[in-house]
Amino acid sequence: MSLRIAIFDDNKNIRESIGLLLATEPQFEVVGSFSHVLDCVDDVRACKPDVVLMDIEMPGMTGIEAVSKIKKEFPQVQVLMQTVFEDDDRVFDSICAGASGYILKNFLNTKLVESINELQYGGSPMSPSIARKVLNKMQSVSSVIKPEETPDYHLTSREKEVLSCLVNGLSYKMIGADLNISYETVRSHVKKIYEKLHVASLTEVVAKAINQRIV
């Protein structure tokens, strides 16, 4: 079954370029292409995507606001933000709004397909620089919050190693290389970590790990 993808970008050339790129991948199906996000909830309801590619700078309403609306109505939909900006606040706000990953537009041709596949397998694709900025922002926020008492989540030693890597901003591939385990093994560990910590996103797992000093 094809992965259904909707594109939200006010630049027609970019929408068409992404559409052409994804058309070369048989596992993907572009089910919607939109120039604004004012009707994003209705658009998503109509085309039923599995993944939304969302430009952060949209007319009338920002992509960040749109993500929040989409995730509220369709929590199962994965959203990949795309922008030309490397801005700490934009990145952090996008992730907090519910975005599953983040990619810079200058990497679309080389990283988009890989990023969508990573989303499909439970990852949170971000460039190393973006991951570091999100981590720095989270650490800054958590530093002014009184740390919570650390409960016992019964994490294995390997799961703690993987969690530590996530907190340090490593991608699944980087974790696999660092710990000498396969991508699928990393994904399996992350799934168990999410279950044990009762979280549903990278943002939540990193925030909880930092605030409760789990690693």
Rosetta blueprint (number, residue, H / E / L):
1 M L
2 S L
3 L E
4 R E
5 I E
6 A E
7 I E
8 F E
9 D L
10 D L
11 N L
12 K H
13 N H
14 I H
15 R H
16 E H
17 S H
18 I H
19 G H
20 L H
21 L H
22 L H
23 A H
24 T L
25 E L
26 P L
27 Q L
28 F E
29 E E
30 V E
31 V E
32 G E
33 S E
34 F E
35 S L
36 H L
37 V L
38 L L
39 D L
40 C H
41 V H
42 D H
43 D H
44 V H
45 R H
46 A H
47 C H
48 K L
49 P L
50 D L
51 V E
52 V E
53 L E
54 M E
55 D E
56 I L
57 E L
58 M L
59 P L
60 G L
61 M L
62 T L
63 G H
64 I H
65 E H
66 A H
67 V H
68 S H
69 K H
70 I H
71 K H
72 K H
73 E H
74 F L
75 P L
76 Q L
77 V L
78 Q E
79 V E
80 L E
81 M E
82 Q E
83 T E
84 V L
85 F L
86 E L
87 D L
88 D H
89 D H
90 R H
91 V H
92 F H
93 D H
94 S H
95 I H
96 C H
97 A H
98 G L
99 A L
100 S L
101 G E
102 Y E
103 I E
104 L E
105 K H
106 N H
107 F H
108 L H
109 N H
110 T H
111 K H
112 L H
113 V H
114 E H
115 S H
116 I H
117 N H
118 E H
119 L H
120 Q H
121 Y L
122 G L
123 G L
124 S L
125 P L
126 M L
127 S L
128 P H
129 S H
130 I H
131 A H
132 R H
133 K H
134 V H
135 L H
136 N H
137 K H
138 M H
139 Q H
140 S H
141 V H
142 S H
143 S L
144 V L
145 I L
146 K L
147 P L
148 E L
149 E L
150 T L
151 P L
152 D L
153 Y L
154 H L
155 L L
156 T L
157 S H
158 R H
159 E H
160 K H
161 E H
162 V H
163 L H
164 S H
165 C H
166 L H
167 V H
168 N L
169 G L
170 L L
171 S L
172 Y H
173 K H
174 M H
175 I H
176 G H
177 A H
178 D H
179 L H
180 N L
181 I L
182 S L
183 Y H
184 E H
185 T H
186 V H
187 R H
188 S H
189 H H
190 V H
191 K H
192 K H
193 I H
194 Y H
195 E H
196 K H
197 L H
198 H L
199 V L
200 A L
201 S L
202 L H
203 T H
204 E H
205 V H
206 V H
207 A H
208 K H
209 A H
210 I H
211 N H
212 Q L
213 R L
214 I L
215 V L
